[in-house]
């Protein structure tokens, strides 16, 4: 048996780089070397032995030879006289181990062993990654920024010995990331589970906000307060609707916290993103009105339950606030509630007449009906067209 310090140093380095225990790696190397040796010695398949001992730093391969008193016909046999030069206690019918010169296995055998080990490592890494991250899918984790690509802006996040990649389009707009800083990311999914798993992470996903509030608000974590819906424009604004089955709990107050401490912690983590925490309601008119916060809403009318459309009336001086910069507030409210929202001012800008929707007798169903005068006009037009067609179709008088 040979002492091979360089082999074990390489083995230890390989295990460290791939986060694989030395014992597991040794078994994989044994298996690979056996395959290579069996190709080099096809008639000795079951007689080949591999001995790897990390404690004594010994690595050797053998062929188990049968001791005979005749001339050996292949590597599986050895003459008794030769055997006794190796072991004085050798006897006919016994067995002796002949060490194989590993360098004589050949280049192809060595390459085959190398490829086999690489394949085993890929499978080990795949299993380890799945074991580490499968339970964390759709969860928030805290990693460390190890590197930032100056060209593409991709940030490399190190988490428990694994490198994850936060691409530019998954980063919060305007946020400046720095190497060495801790960072919270949301695991959106794991793709290629059966081949080469890739963990997809994000800081723009709306559920990152949900997980951050679970961390900061015990009532959300234990289920006392429930997050019903979230709409988000990363880096700018988030709207979150909350509710509690316990009438003694103020769900909005629980999320905001004493002196706004809880919501401030989430805002800070999200690069000062504005967050509107509103009370969820199963009454659509109430929910839509609250969703347009911070704007004041005078009245909400559901115009179609099936198509989920509504009209909202707001004071003229709150119209721009309700719509928001580039329509952002209205868009987020629409995403949060699931309704298409038509926002109208209290008074017509041209005529200064109050919106008819504010009339106590106003009915959305009636407003969709065609007025009788219009119907009569349409009937008259249809009759006129019919007469004209009849006259045109009549034969000309001579």
C-alpha positions in Angstrom: 0.0 0.0 0.0 1.2 3.4 -0.9 1.1 6.7 1.0 -0.3 9.4 -1.2 -0.5 12.8 0.5 -1.2 14.7 -2.7 -4.2 12.5 -3.5 -5.8 13.1 -0.2 -5.1 16.8 -0.3 -6.9 16.9 -3.7 -9.7 14.8 -2.3 -10.1 17.1 0.7 -10.1 20.2 -1.5 -12.7 18.6 -3.8 -14.9 17.8 -0.9 -14.6 21.3 0.5 -15.3 23.0 -2.8 -18.4 20.9 -3.3 -19.6 20.8 0.3 -19.4 17.0 0.3 -18.3 14.9 3.3 -15.0 13.1 2.7 -16.5 9.7 3.5 -19.1 10.1 0.8 -16.5 11.3 -1.7 -14.3 8.3 -0.9 -17.1 5.9 -1.8 -17.6 7.7 -5.1 -13.9 7.6 -5.9 -13.8 3.9 -5.0 -16.7 3.2 -7.3 -15.1 5.2 -10.2 -11.7 3.6 -9.8 -13.3 0.1 -9.7 -15.0 0.9 -13.1 -11.7 2.1 -14.6 -9.7 -0.9 -13.3 -12.3 -3.4 -14.5 -12.0 -1.9 -18.0 -8.2 -2.3 -17.9 -8.5 -5.8 -16.4 -11.7 -7.3 -17.9 -11.0 -10.8 -16.8 -10.5 -9.8 -13.2 -13.7 -7.8 -12.5 -14.8 -9.4 -9.3 -11.2 -9.9 -8.0 -10.3 -6.2 -8.0 -10.2 -4.4 -4.7 -9.8 -0.7 -3.9 -8.4 0.4 -0.5 -8.7 4.1 0.5 -7.9 5.1 4.1 -7.9 8.8 4.9 -6.5 8.2 8.3 -3.3 6.5 7.2 -3.3 8.4 3.9 -3.0 5.2 1.9 -4.6 4.5 -1.5 -4.0 1.3 -3.3 -5.7 -1.1 -5.8 -5.3 -4.9 -5.9 -6.1 -8.0 -7.8 -7.0 -11.0 -5.6 -4.9 -13.9 -7.1 -5.4 -17.6 -6.5 -2.2 -19.5 -5.5 -1.5 -22.5 -7.7 1.4 -24.9 -8.1 1.4 -24.6 -11.9 2.1 -21.9 -14.4 -0.5 -19.0 -14.1 -2.6 -18.5 -17.2 -3.6 -14.8 -16.4 -3.4 -12.1 -13.6 -5.9 -14.0 -11.5 -3.4 -16.7 -10.7 0.1 -16.8 -9.1 2.6 -19.6 -8.7 3.2 -20.9 -5.1 6.9 -20.1 -5.3 6.3 -16.5 -6.4 3.6 -16.1 -3.8 6.0 -17.2 -1.0 8.4 -14.4 -1.9 5.6 -12.1 -1.1 4.1 -14.0 1.8 6.1 -16.8 3.5 2.8 -18.3 4.8 1.3 -18.6 1.3 -0.1 -22.0 0.4 -1.7 -23.7 -2.7 -5.4 -23.0 -2.8 -5.0 -19.8 -0.8 -5.3 -16.2 -2.0 -2.9 -13.2 -2.2 -3.4 -9.6 -3.1 -1.3 -8.2 -5.9 -1.0 -4.4 -6.0 -2.0 -2.8 -9.2 0.2 0.0 -10.6 -2.4 2.7 -11.0 -0.3 4.6 -13.6 -0.7 1.5 -15.9 -4.5 1.8 -16.0 -4.1 4.0 -19.0 -5.3 7.5 -20.0 -8.8 6.4 -21.1 -9.4 4.6 -17.8 -8.2 7.7 -15.9 -10.6 10.0 -17.9 -13.4 7.6 -17.4 -12.9 7.6 -13.7 -12.7 11.4 -13.7 -15.9 11.8 -15.6 -17.6 9.3 -13.3 -16.6 11.3 -10.3 -17.8 14.5 -11.9 -21.1 12.9 -12.6 -21.4 11.7 -9.0 -20.6 15.2 -7.7 -23.2 16.7 -9.9 -25.8 14.3 -8.5 -24.6 15.0 -4.9 -24.8 18.7 -5.5 -28.3 18.4 -7.0 -29.5 16.4 -4.0 -27.9 18.8 -1.6 -29.3 21.9 -3.2 -32.8 20.4 -3.3 -32.5 19.3 0.4 -31.3 22.8 1.3 -33.8 24.9 -0.7 -36.9 22.8 -1.5 -38.4 23.6 1.9 -37.6 27.3 1.4 -39.3 27.7 -1.9 -41.7 30.7 -1.7 -39.9 31.8 1.5 -37.7 34.7 2.5 -34.0 34.0 3.2 -31.1 36.2 4.3 -27.9 36.0 2.4 -24.7 38.0 1.9 -23.8 39.9 -1.2 -20.4 38.4 -2.3 -20.0 40.0 -5.7 -21.7 42.4 -8.1 -21.1 42.2 -11.9 -20.4 45.8 -12.9 -21.5 45.2 -16.5 -24.8 43.4 -16.0 -25.5 44.4 -12.5 -26.1 40.8 -11.4 -25.5 40.3 -7.6 -24.1 37.1 -6.3 -25.7 36.1 -3.0 -24.0 33.6 -0.8 -26.3 31.5 1.3 -25.1 28.4 3.4 -22.2 27.8 1.0 -24.4 28.1 -2.2 -24.1 31.0 -4.6 -27.4 32.4 -5.8 -27.9 35.1 -8.5 -30.0 38.2 -8.1 -30.5 39.5 -11.7 -30.9 43.2 -12.4 -34.6 42.9 -13.3 -35.3 41.2 -9.9 -33.6 44.0 -8.0 -35.6 47.0 -6.5 -35.2 49.9 -8.9 -32.9 52.6 -7.5 -31.5 50.3 -4.8 -27.7 50.3 -4.5 -26.3 46.9 -3.5 -22.9 46.7 -1.8 -20.6 43.7 -1.5 -20.4 42.3 2.0 -23.9 43.5 3.0 -26.6 41.2 4.2 -29.7 41.0 2.0 -33.2 39.5 2.2 -34.5 37.8 -0.9 -37.6 35.8 -1.8 -37.2 32.4 -3.4 -39.8 32.4 -6.3 -39.2 28.8 -7.5 -36.6 26.1 -8.2 -36.4 25.1 -11.8 -34.7 22.0 -13.3 -35.2 19.9 -10.2 -34.6 16.7 -12.0 -31.4 17.9 -13.7 -29.4 20.9 -12.6 -31.5 22.8 -10.1 -31.5 26.6 -10.3 -32.8 28.6 -7.4 -34.6 31.8 -8.7 -34.6 34.7 -6.2 -36.2 38.1 -6.3 -36.6 41.4 -4.4 -39.4 42.7 -6.6 -41.9 39.9 -6.0 -45.0 41.0 -4.0 -44.8 38.0 -1.7 -41.4 39.3 -0.4 -43.5 42.1 1.3 -45.7 39.4 2.8 -42.8 37.4 4.2 -41.2 40.6 5.7 -44.4 41.4 7.5 -44.5 37.9 8.9 -41.1 38.5 10.3 -42.0 41.8 11.9 -45.6 41.2 12.9 -46.1 38.2 15.3 -49.9 38.4 14.7 -49.4 37.6 11.0 -46.9 34.8 11.7 -49.3 33.1 14.1 -52.4 33.6 11.8 -54.3 36.1 14.1 -53.9 38.7 11.3 -54.3 37.6 7.7 -52.9 39.2 4.6 -55.8 39.0 2.1 -54.2 40.7 -0.9 -51.1 42.5 -2.0 -50.3 44.7 -5.1 -46.9 46.1 -5.6 -44.8 48.3 -7.9 -41.4 47.5 -6.5 -39.3 50.5 -5.4 -42.3 52.8 -5.4 -45.5 51.6 -3.6 -47.2 48.6 -2.2 -50.8 48.2 -1.1 -51.6 45.4 1.4 -55.1 44.4 2.6 -55.3 42.8 6.0 -58.0 41.3 8.2 -58.5 39.5 11.5 -61.2 37.1 12.6 -60.6 38.4 16.2 -62.8 41.5 16.7 -60.5 42.6 19.5 -57.5 42.9 17.1 -56.9 45.9 14.9 -55.1 44.3 12.0 -54.0 47.6 10.4 -52.6 48.8 13.8 -50.8 45.5 14.3 -49.0 45.8 11.0 -48.1 49.4 11.5 -46.9 48.9 15.1 -46.1 51.3 18.0 -44.8 54.5 16.5 -44.9 52.9 13.1 -42.0 50.7 14.1 -43.1 47.5 12.3 -44.0 49.0 9.0 -40.8 51.2 9.1 -38.7 48.1 9.4 -40.2 46.7 6.3 -40.0 50.0 4.4 -36.3 50.2 5.3 -35.6 46.7 4.0 -37.4 47.7 0.7 -35.3 50.8 0.1 -37.9 53.2 1.4 -40.8 51.8 -0.6 -44.2 53.4 0.4 -46.6 50.9 1.9 -50.3 51.4 2.3 -51.8 49.0 4.9 -55.6 48.9 4.5 -58.5 47.0 6.1 -59.9 44.3 3.9 -63.7 44.0 3.5 -65.9 41.5 1.8 -68.1 44.4 0.7 -66.7 45.4 -2.6 -67.7 49.1 -2.4 -65.9 49.4 1.0 -62.8 47.6 -0.1 -62.4 49.6 -3.3 -62.8 52.9 -1.4 -60.2 51.9 1.1 -57.9 50.6 -1.7 -57.6 54.1 -3.2 -56.0 55.4 0.0 -54.6 58.0 0.7 -57.3 59.6 -1.5 -60.8 60.3 -0.1 -63.7 58.5 -1.8 -67.2 60.0 -1.7 -69.0 57.0 -3.3 -68.3 53.7 -5.0 -70.8 52.2 -7.5 -70.4 48.6 -8.8 -71.4 48.9 -12.4 -71.0 45.2 -13.3 -70.5 42.3 -10.9 -69.8 39.9 -13.8 -67.2 42.1 -15.5 -65.9 43.4 -12.2 -66.2 47.1 -13.1 -66.9 50.1 -10.9 -67.2 53.9 -10.8 -65.6 55.9 -8.0 -66.4 59.5 -7.2 -63.8 61.6 -5.4 -63.5 65.3 -4.6 -62.1 67.4 -7.4 -59.1 68.3 -5.3 -58.4 64.6 -4.6 -58.7 63.4 -8.2 -54.9 63.5 -9.0 -54.2 61.8 -5.6 -56.7 59.0 -6.4 -55.2 58.4 -9.8 -51.6 58.8 -8.7 -48.4 59.6 -10.6 -48.8 57.9 -14.0 -51.9 56.3 -12.8 -50.0 54.2 -10.2 -52.5 54.5 -7.3 -55.4 53.5 -9.4 -53.5 50.6 -11.0 -52.4 49.2 -7.6 -56.0 49.6 -6.2 -57.3 47.7 -9.3 -54.8 44.9 -8.8 -55.6 44.7 -5.1 -59.4 44.5 -5.5 -59.6 42.8 -8.9 -62.0 45.5 -10.2 -61.6 47.9 -13.1 -61.9 51.3 -11.5 -63.3 54.4 -13.3 -62.5 57.4 -11.3 -64.6 60.5 -11.7 -64.5 64.0 -10.0 -67.4 65.2 -7.8 -68.1 68.1 -10.1 -67.8 68.2 -13.9 -64.8 70.3 -14.8 -66.6 72.0 -17.7 -70.3 72.3 -16.5 -69.6 72.3 -12.8 -72.5 69.9 -12.4 -72.4 67.3 -9.7 -71.8 63.7 -10.7 -75.2 62.0 -11.2 -73.8 59.0 -9.3 -74.0 61.1 -6.1 -77.8 61.4 -6.4 -79.5 59.2 -3.8 -81.9 57.9 -6.5 -79.0 57.0 -8.8 -79.0 53.3 -9.9 -76.2 51.7 -11.9 -78.7 49.4 -13.5 -80.9 52.3 -14.7 -77.9 54.2 -16.0 -77.1 51.2 -18.3 -80.7 51.2 -19.7 -81.3 53.2 -23.0 -83.6 56.2 -22.4 -87.1 56.0 -24.0 -86.4 59.1 -26.2 -83.3 57.4 -27.6 -85.2 54.2 -28.2 -87.9 56.1 -30.1 -85.3 57.9 -32.1 -83.6 54.6 -33.0 -87.0 53.2 -34.0 -87.7 56.2 -36.2 -84.4 55.9 -37.9 -84.9 52.2 -38.5 -88.4 52.9 -40.0 -87.0 55.7 -42.2 -84.2 53.3 -43.4 -86.8 50.7 -44.1 -89.0 53.1 -46.2 -86.0 54.3 -48.1 -85.0 50.7 -48.9 -88.5 49.9 -50.1 -88.6 53.0 -52.3 -85.3 52.1 -53.8 -86.4 48.5 -54.4 -89.7 49.6 -56.1 -89.7 49.5 -60.0 -89.4 52.9 -61.7 -92.6 54.3 -63.2 -92.6 54.8 -66.9 
